[in-house]
Amino acid sequence: MINEKMHALGDEPSAIRELFAYGMERKAQVGADNVFDYSIGNPSVPAPPKVRETILRLMEEDPVALHGYTPAAGDPAVRDAVARHIRERYGVPATPGQLYLTVGAAAAIAISLAAVTHPGDEVIVISPFFPEYSTWIGMCGCERVEVPASVPDFQIDVDAVAAAIGPKTSAIIINSPNNPVGAVYTRQNLEALAAVLRAKEAELGRPLYLISDEPYREITYGAEVPYVPCLYPRTIVCLSYSKSLSLPGERIGYIYVSDLMDDAADVACAVAGAGRALGYICAPVLMQRVLAECVDEPSDVAAYAENRRILTEGLSALGYEYVEPDGAFYLWVKALEPDAQAFSDRAKAFELLLVPSDSFGVPGWVRLSYCIARDTIERSLPAFKALKESYEG
């Protein structure tokens, strides 16, 4: 018989993916220019020129060597390059042995959770949160514990986290810059969280691992993004280059088990074992090699900043409420009715594809991914106007 748990996951809808698929159908029916697709975080900014140049040059090398296996954790030279980057940029004594190269941040988080939890443990998430956290936590046999972010700034409610930590808590996942809100956790906020985690470790007599999900680290609009291992040593960083280098389909990222934690070597070994158990070994070798040469490449934030300006100014003029994003490329907009799904469905009539907030763990909002063509944003504003007018009837 099939695994009923896996069948349920396969049958379970994903609001983001379903809306994205619907958008592809509508574009085929009415033309791509007539659909305003804010559904998925698929960067419209091309990868930096150095990425293309590196790929083309690497393709001239010995194909047997270029496309052959690396060790499960990744090419030692690539891990050395990433460790050097961490040391130079953040002042952390990163070593290659604490790095595990992955197929993006999704694999990184799934591996990290498997490495530091046991069935029956609890994992805290800050809502609103990326929906797939629930899947990965559940696959470990753990329970998800949701702690709402503080409103209106959507920082971590540290007191609420402290109240949620109990004898079964093993990990806390944070995501800054945040998907879906675009909030960036301040140094003060993270320092307060670190103080709580240290106190709770002493109280409970067990380690509490902070898993820092960082695919948007490089996409900010002036806000500082503190390096979490510097504030809380027992941190596992899960980073992806899908957004920063505009390579979402190439799936390359890493796990960094902070050298600053007292059980660093054991956790790194558990990460390697979890990667093996889950089948996440030997990340795509071509992209490993590209990463080694492009790890210091900056992200093209200017295009996203301009998109953010056009969209927020346009929606402000129309009277929409939203959270001003400090990072990432999402706008968290208040739905015009309590039922976010109903609002999202109604928006489809105006060819606006807006992700309802329910799957992110909160009601009454929609997420707009503005990493799309600037022209699409500009042309969508009359549709937003018509949508709002439909409620004012």
C-alpha positions as CSV (number, residue, x, y, z in Angstrom):
1,M,0.0,0.0,0.0
2,I,1.1,3.6,-0.5
3,N,2.1,5.8,2.4
4,E,-1.0,7.6,3.3
5,K,0.9,10.5,4.9
6,M,2.8,11.0,1.6
7,H,-0.5,10.7,-0.3
8,A,-2.0,13.4,1.9
9,L,1.0,15.7,1.3
10,G,0.8,15.1,-2.5
11,D,-2.9,15.9,-2.5
12,E,-2.7,18.9,-0.2
13,P,-2.9,22.1,-2.1
14,S,-0.2,24.8,-2.0
15,A,-1.8,28.3,-2.3
16,I,1.3,29.7,-3.9
17,R,1.9,26.9,-6.4
18,E,-1.8,26.6,-7.3
19,L,-2.1,30.3,-8.0
20,F,1.2,30.2,-10.0
21,A,-0.3,27.3,-12.1
22,Y,-3.5,29.2,-12.5
23,G,-1.5,32.2,-13.7
24,M,0.2,30.0,-16.4
25,E,-3.1,28.8,-17.6
26,R,-4.6,32.4,-17.8
27,K,-1.5,33.7,-19.6
28,A,-2.0,31.0,-22.2
29,Q,-5.7,31.9,-22.5
30,V,-5.6,35.7,-22.5
31,G,-2.0,36.6,-23.0
32,A,0.8,37.2,-20.5
33,D,0.5,40.9,-20.7
34,N,-3.1,40.8,-19.5
35,V,-2.3,38.8,-16.3
36,F,-0.8,40.5,-13.2
37,D,1.0,37.7,-11.5
38,Y,2.1,38.5,-8.0
39,S,2.0,34.8,-6.9
40,I,5.6,33.4,-6.7
41,G,9.0,34.7,-5.7
42,N,10.6,34.1,-9.1
43,P,13.2,36.9,-9.7
44,S,12.8,38.9,-12.9
45,V,16.3,40.4,-12.5
46,P,18.8,38.4,-14.4
47,A,21.8,36.7,-12.7
48,P,24.9,38.9,-12.5
49,P,27.1,38.8,-15.6
50,K,29.8,37.0,-13.7
51,V,27.5,34.0,-13.2
52,R,27.0,33.6,-16.9
53,E,30.6,34.1,-17.7
54,T,31.6,31.5,-15.1
55,I,29.2,28.9,-16.4
56,L,30.4,29.4,-20.0
57,R,34.0,29.1,-19.0
58,L,33.4,26.1,-16.8
59,M,31.7,24.3,-19.7
60,E,35.0,24.4,-21.6
61,E,36.7,22.3,-18.9
62,D,37.0,18.5,-18.7
63,P,33.3,17.4,-18.7
64,V,34.2,14.2,-16.7
65,A,35.6,16.3,-13.9
66,L,33.0,19.1,-14.1
67,H,30.0,16.8,-14.0
68,G,31.4,14.1,-11.6
69,Y,30.5,13.5,-8.0
70,T,31.8,15.5,-5.1
71,P,31.9,14.4,-1.5
72,A,28.3,14.3,0.0
73,A,28.8,17.6,1.8
74,G,30.2,19.3,-1.3
75,D,33.5,20.1,-3.0
76,P,36.1,20.9,-0.3
77,A,37.3,23.9,-2.3
78,V,33.8,25.3,-2.6
79,R,33.2,24.9,1.1
80,D,36.5,26.6,1.7
81,A,35.5,29.5,-0.4
82,V,32.2,29.9,1.4
83,A,33.9,29.6,4.8
84,R,36.3,32.3,3.7
85,H,33.4,34.5,2.7
86,I,31.7,34.1,6.1
87,R,35.0,34.8,8.0
88,E,35.7,38.0,6.0
89,R,32.2,39.4,6.0
90,Y,30.9,38.5,9.5
91,G,34.0,38.0,11.5
92,V,33.0,34.5,12.5
93,P,35.8,31.8,12.5
94,A,34.0,29.7,10.0
95,T,35.7,26.4,8.9
96,P,34.8,24.3,5.8
97,G,34.0,21.3,8.0
98,Q,31.0,23.1,9.4
99,L,29.4,23.7,5.9
100,Y,27.1,21.4,4.0
101,L,26.2,22.4,0.5
102,T,22.5,21.9,-0.4
103,V,19.9,22.0,-3.1
104,G,18.7,25.4,-1.9
105,A,17.3,26.5,1.4
106,A,14.4,24.0,1.4
107,A,16.8,21.1,1.6
108,A,18.9,23.0,4.1
109,I,16.0,23.5,6.5
110,A,14.7,19.9,6.1
111,I,18.2,18.6,6.9
112,S,18.7,20.9,9.8
113,L,15.4,20.0,11.4
114,A,16.1,16.3,11.0
115,A,19.6,16.8,12.6
116,V,18.5,18.5,15.8
117,T,15.0,17.1,16.6
118,H,13.4,13.9,17.7
119,P,9.9,12.7,17.1
120,G,7.6,14.4,19.6
121,D,9.7,17.5,19.9
122,E,8.3,21.0,19.3
123,V,9.6,23.5,16.8
124,I,8.6,27.2,17.2
125,V,7.8,29.3,14.1
126,I,7.0,33.0,14.0
127,S,3.7,33.7,12.2
128,P,3.2,34.6,9.5
129,F,5.7,32.0,8.2
130,F,6.7,30.2,5.0
131,P,4.1,27.4,4.6
132,E,6.5,24.6,3.9
133,Y,7.9,24.9,7.4
134,S,4.9,22.9,8.5
135,T,5.7,20.1,6.0
136,W,9.4,19.8,7.1
137,I,8.5,19.9,10.8
138,G,5.8,17.2,10.4
139,M,8.2,15.0,8.5
140,C,10.4,14.9,11.5
141,G,7.5,13.8,13.6
142,C,7.5,17.1,15.5
143,E,4.8,19.5,16.5
144,R,4.7,23.1,15.1
145,V,4.2,25.8,17.7
146,E,3.1,29.1,16.2
147,V,4.1,32.4,17.9
148,P,2.5,35.4,16.3
149,A,4.8,38.3,15.4
150,S,4.2,41.6,17.1
151,V,2.0,44.0,15.3
152,P,2.3,46.4,13.5
153,D,6.1,46.1,13.1
154,F,6.1,42.3,12.7
155,Q,9.2,41.8,14.9
156,I,9.6,38.7,17.0
157,D,7.4,38.8,20.1
158,V,10.2,37.7,22.5
159,D,8.0,37.4,25.5
160,A,5.6,35.2,23.6
161,V,8.5,33.0,22.4
162,A,9.7,32.7,26.0
163,A,6.2,31.6,27.1
164,A,6.0,29.0,24.2
165,I,9.3,27.3,25.0
166,G,8.8,24.2,27.0
167,P,10.4,20.8,27.9
168,K,9.8,19.5,24.3
169,T,11.1,22.5,22.5
170,S,14.2,21.7,20.4
171,A,14.4,24.4,17.7
172,I,13.1,27.8,16.7
173,I,13.0,28.9,13.0
174,I,13.4,32.6,12.2
175,N,13.4,34.2,8.7
176,S,14.9,37.6,8.2
177,P,14.3,39.4,5.9
178,N,11.0,37.8,6.2
179,N,8.8,36.0,3.7
180,P,5.9,37.0,3.5
181,V,6.0,40.4,5.3
182,G,9.4,41.8,4.3
183,A,10.3,42.6,8.0
184,V,13.9,42.6,9.0
185,Y,14.5,41.7,12.6
186,T,16.5,44.4,14.4
187,R,19.7,43.8,16.3
188,Q,17.9,44.7,19.6
189,N,15.1,42.2,18.8
190,L,17.5,39.4,18.0
191,E,19.6,40.2,21.1
192,A,16.5,39.9,23.3
193,L,15.6,36.6,21.6
194,A,19.2,35.3,22.2
195,A,19.0,36.2,25.9
196,V,15.7,34.3,26.3
197,L,17.1,31.2,24.5
198,R,20.2,31.2,26.8
199,A,18.1,31.5,29.9
200,K,15.7,28.8,28.7
201,E,18.6,26.5,27.9
202,A,19.8,26.9,31.5
203,E,16.4,26.4,32.9
204,L,15.5,23.3,30.8
205,G,18.9,21.8,30.7
206,R,18.8,21.1,27.0
207,P,20.1,22.8,23.9
208,L,17.8,25.1,21.9
209,Y,18.8,25.4,18.3
210,L,18.1,28.6,16.3
211,I,17.6,27.8,12.6
212,S,18.1,31.0,10.6
213,D,16.4,30.8,7.2
214,E,18.2,33.3,5.0
215,P,17.4,33.3,1.3
216,Y,16.7,37.0,1.3
217,R,19.8,38.2,3.3
218,E,21.2,40.2,0.4
219,I,17.9,41.9,-0.5
220,T,17.4,44.9,1.8
221,Y,16.6,48.6,1.5
222,G,19.0,50.1,4.0
223,A,18.1,47.9,7.0
224,E,20.9,46.1,8.9
225,V,20.6,42.3,8.8
226,P,22.6,41.1,11.9
227,Y,24.5,37.9,11.5
228,V,22.7,35.6,13.9
229,P,25.6,33.3,15.0
230,C,27.3,36.4,16.4
231,L,24.3,37.0,18.7
232,Y,23.4,33.4,19.6
233,P,26.1,30.8,19.1
234,R,23.8,27.8,18.8
235,T,22.7,28.9,15.4
236,I,22.3,26.9,12.1
237,V,22.3,29.2,9.1
238,C,20.3,28.0,6.0
239,L,21.2,30.1,3.1
240,S,20.2,30.0,-0.6
241,Y,21.4,31.9,-3.6
242,S,18.1,31.5,-5.4
243,K,17.2,35.1,-4.8
244,S,20.5,37.0,-4.3
245,L,22.0,35.6,-7.5
246,S,18.6,35.2,-9.3
247,L,19.1,31.4,-9.6
248,P,15.9,29.9,-8.2
249,G,15.8,27.0,-10.7
250,E,19.4,26.0,-10.1
251,R,18.9,25.2,-6.4
252,I,22.2,25.9,-4.7
253,G,22.7,26.9,-1.0
254,Y,24.3,25.7,2.2
255,I,24.0,24.9,5.8
256,Y,26.5,26.5,8.1
257,V,26.6,25.1,11.6
258,S,28.2,27.9,13.6
259,D,31.7,27.2,14.8
260,L,30.8,29.3,17.9
261,M,28.4,26.7,19.4
262,D,29.9,24.3,21.9
263,D,28.6,21.2,20.2
264,A,29.5,22.4,16.7
265,A,31.3,19.3,15.5
266,D,28.5,16.9,16.7
267,V,25.8,19.0,15.0
268,A,27.7,19.2,11.8
269,C,28.1,15.4,11.9
270,A,24.3,15.1,12.5
271,V,23.7,17.4,9.6
272,A,25.8,15.1,7.4
273,G,23.9,12.1,8.6
274,A,20.5,13.8,8.0
275,G,21.6,14.8,4.5
276,R,22.5,11.2,3.8
277,A,19.3,9.8,5.3
278,L,17.1,12.2,3.3
279,G,19.1,11.7,0.0
280,Y,20.3,15.3,-0.1
281,I,23.9,14.6,-1.0
282,C,26.3,16.1,-3.6
283,A,24.5,19.3,-4.5
284,P,24.6,20.1,-8.3
285,V,28.3,20.3,-9.0
286,L,28.3,22.9,-11.8
287,M,26.5,25.3,-9.5
288,Q,28.9,24.4,-6.6
289,R,31.7,25.5,-8.9
290,V,29.8,28.7,-9.9
291,L,29.2,29.4,-6.2
292,A,32.9,29.2,-5.4
293,E,33.6,32.0,-7.9
294,C,30.5,34.2,-7.3
295,V,30.1,33.9,-3.5
296,D,31.0,37.6,-3.2
297,E,28.8,38.9,-6.0
298,P,26.3,41.6,-4.8
299,S,22.6,41.3,-5.4
300,D,20.9,43.8,-7.8
301,V,18.6,45.4,-5.2
302,A,18.0,48.6,-7.2
303,A,15.4,47.0,-9.4
304,Y,13.5,45.6,-6.5
305,A,13.7,49.0,-4.7
306,E,12.2,50.7,-7.7
307,N,9.4,48.1,-7.9
308,R,8.7,48.5,-4.2
309,R,8.4,52.3,-4.7
310,I,6.0,52.1,-7.7
311,L,3.8,49.5,-6.0
312,T,3.6,51.1,-2.6
313,E,3.0,54.6,-3.9
314,G,0.4,53.3,-6.3
315,L,-1.5,51.3,-3.6
316,S,-1.2,54.1,-1.1
317,A,-2.9,56.5,-3.5
318,L,-5.7,54.0,-3.9
319,G,-6.1,53.6,-0.1
320,Y,-4.8,50.1,0.5
321,E,-3.1,49.3,3.8
322,Y,0.2,47.4,3.8
323,V,3.4,46.8,5.8
324,E,6.4,48.7,4.5
325,P,9.0,46.0,3.6
326,D,12.6,46.6,4.8
327,G,13.8,43.5,2.9
328,A,12.9,40.7,0.5
329,F,10.6,41.4,-2.4
330,Y,7.1,40.9,-0.9
331,L,4.4,43.3,0.0
332,W,2.0,42.3,2.8
333,V,-1.3,43.9,2.0
334,K,-4.5,44.0,4.1
335,A,-7.3,42.2,2.4
336,L,-10.5,44.3,1.8
337,E,-12.5,41.7,3.6
338,P,-11.8,39.3,6.5
339,D,-11.7,36.3,4.3
340,A,-8.3,36.4,2.5
341,Q,-9.1,33.5,0.2
342,A,-12.4,35.2,-0.9
343,F,-10.5,38.4,-1.5
344,S,-7.8,36.5,-3.5
345,D,-10.6,34.8,-5.5
346,R,-12.3,38.1,-6.2
347,A,-9.0,39.6,-7.4
348,K,-8.8,36.9,-10.1
349,A,-11.7,38.6,-11.9
350,F,-9.4,41.6,-12.4
351,E,-6.5,39.2,-13.5
352,L,-4.7,40.0,-10.2
353,L,-3.0,37.0,-8.7
354,L,-2.5,37.6,-4.9
355,V,-1.6,34.9,-2.4
356,P,-4.0,34.7,0.5
357,S,-2.5,34.8,4.0
358,D,-4.2,31.7,5.4
359,S,-1.4,29.3,4.5
360,F,1.1,31.7,6.1
361,G,-0.7,31.1,9.4
362,V,-2.7,34.3,9.7
363,P,-6.1,35.6,8.3
364,G,-7.0,38.8,6.5
365,W,-3.9,39.6,4.3
366,V,-2.5,38.8,0.9
367,R,1.1,38.6,-0.2
368,L,2.3,40.3,-3.4
369,S,5.6,39.2,-4.9
370,Y,7.0,42.3,-6.6
371,C,10.1,40.7,-8.2
372,I,8.3,41.0,-11.5
373,A,8.7,43.3,-14.5
374,R,8.2,46.9,-13.6
375,D,5.8,47.4,-16.5
376,T,3.6,44.7,-15.1
377,I,3.3,46.6,-11.8
378,E,2.5,49.8,-13.5
379,R,-0.1,48.2,-15.7
380,S,-1.7,46.4,-12.7
381,L,-2.6,49.6,-10.8
382,P,-5.9,50.2,-12.7
383,A,-6.8,46.6,-11.8
384,F,-6.2,47.3,-8.1
385,K,-8.3,50.4,-8.5
386,A,-11.2,48.4,-10.0
387,L,-10.8,45.7,-7.3
388,K,-11.2,48.3,-4.6
389,E,-14.1,50.0,-6.3
390,S,-15.9,46.6,-6.5
391,Y,-16.0,46.7,-2.7
392,E,-17.3,50.2,-2.5
393,G,-20.1,49.5,-5.0
